[in-house]
Amino acid sequence: MPEDSLDKLTQKLADFARCRDWEQFHSPKNLSMALIAEAAELVEHFQWLTEEQSLELSEQKHHEVSMELADILIYLIRTADRLDIDLIKAAYQKIALNESRYPQERVRGQARRASEYIDNE
């Protein structure tokens, strides 16, 4: 298994929790709540920035954002692991669904909800 594989990371995170007897706290409910809390912490880094500023982070801010993204990824992986969800498979299924819901020739350059494209035919 490659060192940077999702399976290897999933196993490392499960081992980390198991060694600390944290499995009892890692229910899908708790993990999903922690994921949302971390996502909110990520948003705080971008609050009040312009679009341009959000693309030009200082080295320190970039590091802080990377740590928030790592927290989000960790909780996402743990939630999927506890629910026996293959994230790679689920992501490809979602991409296929989105490709059918948002055909490029119809939505190019627009950002709306899928139902809004149907209503405006």
Buried (B, 14 or more C-beta within 10 A) or exposed (E): EEEEEBEEBBEEBBEEBEEEEEEEEBEBEBBBEBBEEBBEBBEEBBEEEEEEEEEEBEEEBEEBBEEBEEBBBBBBBBBBBBEEBBBEEEEEEEEEEEEEBBEEEEBEEEEEEEEEBEEEE
